[in-house]
Amino acid sequence: MKPHIDLRGALYEQPKSVDTRRTALIAGAVGRLGETLLNRLVQEYRHVWVLTSKPMVSSTTRCDDVYLPGEPLDHAVLAACALPPVDDVFCHIGERSLSSQRDLGMHTMRAQDALPLAQAAAHAGSKRFCLIQPVAASVQMMRNLPLAGGELARQLALLPFENVSHIHPSAYRLDDAPKDFLARFKAVYLAQFAYMLPHSVAPLTSERIAEAVLMAMQRAEPGLASLDIRDLRTLLGIASR
């Protein structure tokens, strides 16, 4: 006789799919670009760690902090701490600039912090290192700019990463806001000429830069890579005029 209900299939539970996406750590999640990068990493990576100077409360289980107290970053403390063995490390060189102070408690990263971070990450077993360091738009006009040159690039290349990527977005200004009236007037006057820069080197929005950074890392090949603003525009399919 045919049974009324066949439970054999119902008793089998379909195994859950395994999330095979990469893991990441970000240092310098400050300012509009740092915050946007963090948000994109949480979307694209299986798990993300953030370098913080204060304990962080996260609304997602896929994001944790690596708490290193004190500002600026103490290199000795960094070397002594056990970083998580993530796949990809992102280091954004920039200043805290959000008026809402949402980035308060996130570690700011200076150029001199990049190598100690990379050394600690390599020691922890990270596979790839991405340095995001804005360059003045006016400087980007020099196509022969040795963006990947210098002692920092040489030291990073010696570390046992599969890939080291230097990514250089454009920025209108990189210096601190001037304090006295004459200097502020001069800065405002000179800023008017920023709009006369060629379209090919003009700064992109933080969202587009973060998108280009993720695209660059998805396509990263073994070795050392250097990308300027023109390369980012090419990745995004934006025509340069």
C-alpha positions in Angstrom: 0.0 0.0 0.0 1.3 3.5 -0.9 2.0 5.6 2.3 0.0 8.7 2.9 3.1 10.8 3.8 6.6 10.0 2.9 9.0 11.7 5.5 12.2 10.2 4.1 13.1 13.4 2.2 11.9 15.7 5.1 14.2 14.0 7.5 17.2 15.0 5.4 18.6 18.5 6.2 20.3 20.3 3.4 23.9 21.1 4.5 24.6 24.8 4.8 26.9 26.4 2.2 30.4 27.3 3.4 31.4 31.0 3.1 34.7 30.8 1.3 35.2 34.5 0.9 38.5 36.1 2.1 39.1 37.8 5.4 40.5 41.3 5.8 42.0 43.8 8.3 41.8 47.6 7.8 44.0 50.2 9.5 43.1 53.8 9.1 39.4 53.6 8.8 39.1 57.3 9.2 37.6 60.2 7.1 35.2 59.7 4.3 37.4 57.3 2.4 38.4 55.2 5.4 34.8 54.8 6.5 33.7 53.9 3.0 36.4 51.4 2.6 35.4 49.7 5.9 31.7 49.6 4.8 32.7 48.0 1.5 35.0 45.4 3.1 32.2 44.3 5.5 30.0 43.7 2.4 32.6 41.9 0.3 34.7 39.9 2.9 33.7 37.0 5.1 35.1 38.7 8.2 36.8 42.1 8.8 39.0 43.3 11.7 39.5 47.1 12.3 42.5 48.6 14.1 41.1 50.8 16.9 42.4 53.0 19.7 39.2 52.5 21.7 37.0 49.4 22.1 34.5 49.1 19.3 30.9 48.1 19.4 29.8 46.6 16.1 26.2 45.9 14.8 27.4 43.0 12.7 29.0 39.7 13.8 31.3 39.8 10.8 33.3 42.8 12.1 35.6 42.9 15.1 38.3 45.2 16.4 42.0 44.9 17.1 42.3 47.2 20.1 45.6 49.0 20.5 45.3 51.9 22.9 46.9 55.2 22.4 47.4 57.7 19.5 49.6 57.9 17.5 50.1 54.2 16.9 52.8 52.6 19.1 55.0 50.5 16.9 56.3 48.4 19.8 52.8 47.6 21.0 51.8 46.7 17.4 54.8 44.4 17.0 54.0 42.7 20.3 50.3 42.2 19.6 48.9 39.1 17.8 47.1 40.3 14.6 44.5 37.9 13.2 45.9 35.9 10.3 43.7 37.5 7.6 44.1 37.2 3.9 44.2 40.9 2.9 45.4 43.9 4.9 44.3 47.4 3.9 46.3 50.4 5.2 44.7 53.8 4.5 47.0 56.9 5.1 44.7 59.7 6.1 43.4 62.0 8.8 40.3 61.8 11.0 37.9 64.3 9.4 34.3 63.3 9.9 32.3 66.1 11.5 30.1 63.6 13.3 33.2 62.0 14.9 32.1 58.6 13.8 35.7 57.8 13.1 36.7 58.7 16.7 38.4 55.7 18.2 39.7 54.4 14.8 43.5 54.5 14.5 44.8 57.0 12.0 47.7 55.8 9.9 50.7 57.9 8.9 53.2 57.0 6.2 55.7 55.9 8.9 53.1 53.4 10.3 52.7 51.4 7.1 55.9 49.3 7.3 55.4 48.3 11.0 51.9 47.3 10.2 53.0 45.3 7.2 55.7 43.5 9.2 53.2 42.6 11.9 50.7 41.4 9.3 53.3 39.3 7.5 54.4 37.8 10.8 50.7 36.8 11.4 50.5 35.1 8.0 48.5 37.6 6.0 48.7 37.0 2.2 48.3 40.5 0.6 49.0 44.1 1.6 47.2 47.1 0.1 48.5 50.6 0.8 46.0 53.4 0.0 47.9 56.7 0.0 46.3 59.8 -1.6 48.5 62.0 -3.7 47.8 65.7 -4.6 45.9 65.9 -7.9 48.5 68.4 -9.2 51.3 65.9 -8.6 49.3 63.2 -10.4 49.8 65.1 -13.6 53.4 63.9 -13.8 53.0 60.6 -15.4 56.6 59.5 -14.6 56.0 60.0 -10.9 57.8 57.2 -9.0 54.7 56.2 -7.0 56.1 52.7 -6.2 59.6 54.0 -5.6 61.5 54.8 -2.5 62.6 53.0 0.6 59.1 52.1 1.8 58.3 50.2 -1.4 61.6 48.4 -1.2 61.0 47.3 2.3 57.4 46.2 1.6 58.6 44.2 -1.4 60.9 42.2 0.9 58.1 40.9 3.1 56.6 37.5 2.3 53.3 38.7 0.8 51.9 37.3 -2.3 51.0 40.8 -3.5 51.7 44.3 -2.4 49.6 47.0 -4.0 50.2 50.8 -3.8 47.0 52.6 -4.6 47.2 56.4 -5.0 43.9 58.3 -5.4 43.9 62.0 -6.1 43.3 64.6 -3.4 43.0 68.3 -3.7 44.8 69.1 -0.5 46.9 67.0 1.8 48.2 69.5 4.3 46.6 70.7 7.5 44.1 73.6 7.5 46.1 76.8 7.9 45.7 78.7 11.2 46.2 82.4 10.4 44.0 84.5 8.2 46.5 85.2 5.5 47.4 81.5 5.0 43.7 80.6 4.9 43.0 83.3 2.3 45.9 82.0 0.2 44.7 78.4 0.5 41.2 79.4 -0.6 42.5 81.4 -3.5 44.7 78.6 -4.7 41.9 76.0 -4.3 40.0 77.8 -7.1 42.6 76.5 -9.6 41.8 72.8 -8.6 38.9 73.0 -11.0 41.3 73.7 -13.8 43.1 70.4 -13.4 42.7 67.8 -16.3 39.7 65.5 -15.9 42.1 62.5 -15.9 43.6 63.4 -12.5 40.6 65.0 -10.8 39.7 63.3 -7.5 36.9 60.7 -7.4 34.3 60.3 -4.7 35.1 58.0 -1.8 32.6 55.5 -3.0 34.2 55.2 -6.5 37.7 55.0 -4.9 36.6 52.2 -2.6 35.0 50.4 -5.5 38.2 50.7 -7.6 40.3 49.5 -4.6 38.2 46.3 -4.3 38.4 45.7 -8.0 42.1 46.1 -8.0 42.5 43.6 -5.1 40.2 41.1 -6.9 42.5 41.2 -9.9 45.8 41.4 -8.0 48.5 39.2 -9.4 51.6 38.1 -7.5 54.3 40.7 -7.1 54.3 44.5 -6.6 51.7 46.8 -8.3 51.3 50.6 -8.3 48.1 52.3 -9.4 47.6 56.0 -9.8 44.3 57.9 -10.5 44.4 57.1 -14.2 44.6 53.4 -13.4 41.6 53.7 -11.0 39.6 55.4 -13.7 40.5 52.7 -16.2 39.3 50.0 -13.7 36.0 51.9 -13.3 35.6 52.4 -17.0 35.7 56.2 -16.7 37.0 57.9 -19.8 39.8 60.4 -19.2 39.5 63.7 -21.1 
